[in-house]
Every structure is written in C-alpha cells, then in structure tokens.
Amino acid sequence: MARMPSAQRRRQLTEAAIRAMTRDGVARTTTRSIAAEADVSLSVFHYCFDSKQALIESVITTITDHYITVVKEAIRPRATLQETVRAGFQAYWDHVVARPGEHMLTYELTQYALREPGFEHLARRQYELYHDTYAELIEQLRKDMGFELGVPVAVLARYLAAMTDGLTLNFLVLGDETSVADMLDMITEHVAGLIVTP
C-alpha cells in the first residue's frame, strides 16, 4: 500500500465511508467495511480517525462540500440577479437528482446524530453548516452584484436552508420532479423580491 499524507488518506476514507453509508446505511456501515471500501487496513482507518464522531463529522462536511462546490461554480454573475440565483438553485437541484442516495444519507446522518448520545452536536453542526454556506453565498452575491437586502442575511440564509431541505426531502420521499422547476422559479422570484435597490 502506497504511503500518502494523512489529510489525503482521511479524504480517501471519508469518500469510502460516504459510498458505504449510501449503499448500506449508517447503522450497518462498520469501520471494517469502510476500510475495505477504501482498500486500506483497519489500522490505517484507526490512525486517521480516532472516533466515530470524527468520521461522521468528516462525512457531513464532505457531503456538504460536494454540492456547495457545484453551486458556487454555478453562481457567477449573469445578466440579472434572478438568472444568477436561479442558476445556483438549478445546480443544487441537478446534484440532488444525480445523487439522491448521498442526499438521503444526509437525513440519515442527522437522525443518527440526534439519537446517539454524545453525537447531538453533529446534527446541530450539520444544519449550522447549511446556514453558514447560504450566508456566505448571499454575501458573495451582494459583493459581486451590488445589492442590498430587505431582510438580514442570517434570516434569509436560514429560510433558504429550510426551503431547500424541505424540497429535497419532498423529492426523496415522493420522487416527483415535475413541479420542481416551477417551485425553483417561485423561490427565485421570492428572493429577488427581497432585494432593495440602493
């Protein structure tokens, strides 16, 4: 087995954990199955992660990073703010449709963390990460496109996190893609309506 820096090995094991948990579920995924998925020894796994909490936190952060990267690439200033915002929502939605198992895993991780004594803070951290990501994206758009909001950034960030969370869960449960475009258009219009012209 080739030696690699510990940060790179942690990323490898985290991605293996995401694949294993998406396939088998959080409860049925063991450290042994993750090591096997990554094609490393169990001792390498334990060298990289000293606790299950550390692994789950890494999984939550990495999954979120997967779709944040896609959205950030999509949110580049376009002709109008509405086009820019709509492109970001569409990029997120395309990720949900392409990787439903990964998004389903996020809900399973939340439930697992809330039910497992000592892990509750991971569920809170997961949702804080969603909020913080939206706040960062909003601030970046404000800077790039020069607008002001009629509501505090923190309020809009929580609203958007809750909205995308609900829309995602609705799709995972019902599998209905037919009305999503209309909903994304409506949300985009609502967000645009909160813009205050300087």
C-alpha positions as CSV (number, residue, x, y, z in Angstrom):
1,M,0.0,0.0,0.0
2,A,1.4,3.4,-1.0
3,R,2.0,5.9,1.7
4,M,0.2,9.1,1.4
5,P,-0.2,12.2,3.6
6,S,-2.7,11.7,6.4
7,A,-5.0,14.5,5.1
8,Q,-5.3,12.8,1.8
9,R,-5.8,9.4,3.5
10,R,-8.6,10.9,5.6
11,R,-10.3,12.2,2.4
12,Q,-10.0,8.8,0.8
13,L,-11.5,7.1,3.9
14,T,-14.3,9.8,4.1
15,E,-15.3,9.2,0.5
16,A,-15.2,5.5,1.1
17,A,-17.5,6.0,4.1
18,I,-19.9,8.1,2.0
19,R,-20.1,5.3,-0.6
20,A,-20.5,2.6,2.1
21,M,-23.1,4.5,4.1
22,T,-25.1,5.5,1.0
23,R,-25.2,1.9,-0.1
24,D,-25.6,0.1,3.3
25,G,-27.0,2.8,5.7
26,V,-25.2,4.4,8.6
27,A,-26.1,1.8,11.2
28,R,-24.9,-1.1,9.0
29,T,-21.6,0.5,8.0
30,T,-18.7,-0.6,10.1
31,T,-15.1,0.7,10.3
32,R,-14.1,-2.6,8.7
33,S,-16.4,-2.1,5.7
34,I,-15.1,1.4,5.3
35,A,-11.5,0.2,5.3
36,A,-12.4,-2.5,2.8
37,E,-14.2,0.1,0.6
38,A,-11.0,2.3,0.7
39,D,-8.8,-0.8,0.2
40,V,-6.7,0.0,3.3
41,S,-6.1,-1.9,6.5
42,L,-8.2,-1.3,9.6
43,S,-5.2,0.1,11.4
44,V,-4.9,2.8,8.8
45,F,-8.5,3.7,9.4
46,H,-8.0,4.0,13.2
47,Y,-4.8,6.0,12.6
48,C,-6.8,8.6,10.6
49,F,-10.0,8.7,12.7
50,D,-9.8,8.3,16.5
51,S,-13.6,8.2,16.9
52,K,-16.8,7.6,15.1
53,Q,-17.7,11.2,15.8
54,A,-14.7,12.4,13.9
55,L,-15.6,10.2,11.0
56,I,-19.3,11.3,10.9
57,E,-18.3,15.0,11.1
58,S,-15.9,14.5,8.2
59,V,-18.7,12.7,6.2
60,I,-21.2,15.5,6.9
61,T,-18.7,18.2,5.9
62,T,-17.6,16.4,2.8
63,I,-21.1,15.7,1.5
64,T,-22.0,19.3,2.0
65,D,-18.8,20.4,0.2
66,H,-19.8,18.2,-2.8
67,Y,-22.8,20.3,-3.6
68,I,-21.5,23.6,-2.3
69,T,-18.7,23.3,-4.9
70,V,-21.3,22.7,-7.7
71,V,-23.5,25.7,-6.5
72,K,-20.5,28.0,-6.1
73,E,-19.4,27.3,-9.7
74,A,-22.9,28.0,-10.9
75,I,-23.4,31.2,-9.1
76,R,-21.4,33.6,-11.2
77,P,-22.9,36.9,-12.0
78,R,-25.2,36.7,-15.0
79,A,-27.3,39.4,-16.8
80,T,-29.7,39.6,-13.9
81,L,-29.7,38.7,-10.2
82,Q,-32.7,36.4,-10.9
83,E,-30.7,34.4,-13.5
84,T,-27.8,34.1,-11.2
85,V,-29.9,32.9,-8.2
86,R,-31.9,30.5,-10.4
87,A,-28.7,29.0,-11.8
88,G,-27.5,28.3,-8.2
89,F,-30.7,26.6,-7.3
90,Q,-30.7,24.6,-10.5
91,A,-27.1,23.4,-9.9
92,Y,-28.1,22.3,-6.4
93,W,-31.2,20.5,-7.7
94,D,-29.2,18.8,-10.5
95,H,-26.9,17.4,-7.8
96,V,-29.9,16.1,-5.8
97,V,-31.3,14.3,-8.9
98,A,-27.9,12.9,-9.9
99,R,-27.0,11.7,-6.3
100,P,-30.2,11.1,-4.4
101,G,-28.5,8.4,-2.2
102,E,-26.0,10.9,-1.0
103,H,-28.7,13.4,-0.1
104,M,-30.7,10.7,1.6
105,L,-27.6,9.9,3.6
106,T,-27.6,13.5,5.0
107,Y,-31.0,12.9,6.6
108,E,-29.9,9.5,8.0
109,L,-26.8,11.1,9.5
110,T,-29.0,13.8,11.1
111,Q,-31.3,11.2,12.7
112,Y,-28.4,9.1,13.8
113,A,-26.6,12.0,15.4
114,L,-29.8,13.1,17.2
115,R,-30.4,9.6,18.6
116,E,-26.9,8.7,19.5
117,P,-25.9,10.1,23.0
118,G,-23.0,12.5,22.6
119,F,-23.4,13.0,18.9
120,E,-26.2,15.6,19.0
121,H,-23.8,18.4,18.4
122,L,-23.0,16.9,14.9
123,A,-26.6,17.3,13.8
124,R,-26.5,20.9,15.0
125,R,-23.2,21.5,13.2
126,Q,-24.7,20.0,10.0
127,Y,-27.5,22.5,10.0
128,E,-25.2,25.4,11.0
129,L,-23.1,24.4,8.0
130,Y,-26.1,24.7,5.7
131,H,-26.9,28.1,7.2
132,D,-23.3,29.4,7.1
133,T,-23.0,28.3,3.5
134,Y,-26.1,30.2,2.4
135,A,-24.9,33.3,4.3
136,E,-21.5,33.1,2.5
137,L,-23.2,32.7,-0.9
138,I,-25.5,35.6,-0.2
139,E,-22.7,37.9,0.9
140,Q,-20.6,36.9,-2.2
141,L,-23.6,37.7,-4.5
142,R,-24.1,41.1,-2.7
143,K,-20.5,41.9,-3.2
144,D,-20.4,40.8,-6.8
145,M,-23.7,42.3,-7.9
146,G,-24.0,45.3,-5.6
147,F,-27.4,45.0,-4.0
148,E,-28.9,45.3,-0.5
149,L,-31.5,43.0,1.1
150,G,-34.7,44.0,2.8
151,V,-34.1,41.2,5.5
152,P,-31.0,40.3,7.5
153,V,-28.6,37.9,5.7
154,A,-28.9,35.4,8.6
155,V,-32.7,35.3,8.3
156,L,-32.6,34.7,4.5
157,A,-29.9,32.1,4.9
158,R,-32.0,30.1,7.4
159,Y,-35.0,30.5,5.2
160,L,-33.2,29.2,2.1
161,A,-31.6,26.3,4.1
162,A,-35.0,25.3,5.4
163,M,-36.6,25.6,1.9
164,T,-34.0,23.5,0.1
165,D,-34.0,21.0,3.0
166,G,-37.8,20.6,2.6
167,L,-37.8,20.5,-1.2
168,T,-35.0,17.8,-1.1
169,L,-36.8,15.6,1.4
170,N,-40.1,16.0,-0.6
171,F,-38.3,14.8,-3.7
172,L,-36.6,11.9,-1.9
173,V,-40.0,10.7,-0.5
174,L,-42.3,11.3,-3.5
175,G,-39.8,11.1,-6.4
176,D,-41.8,13.9,-8.2
177,E,-39.6,16.1,-10.4
178,T,-42.5,17.5,-12.4
179,S,-43.2,20.6,-10.3
180,V,-39.7,21.3,-9.2
181,A,-38.9,23.8,-12.0
182,D,-42.0,25.9,-11.1
183,M,-41.0,25.8,-7.4
184,L,-37.5,26.9,-8.1
185,D,-38.8,29.7,-10.2
186,M,-41.2,30.8,-7.4
187,I,-38.4,30.7,-4.8
188,T,-36.1,32.7,-7.1
189,E,-38.8,35.4,-7.6
190,H,-39.4,35.5,-3.8
191,V,-35.7,36.0,-3.2
192,A,-35.5,38.7,-5.9
193,G,-38.4,40.4,-4.2
194,L,-36.3,40.9,-1.1
195,I,-33.7,43.0,-3.0
196,V,-33.7,46.7,-2.1
197,T,-32.3,48.9,-4.8
198,P,-29.5,51.1,-3.4
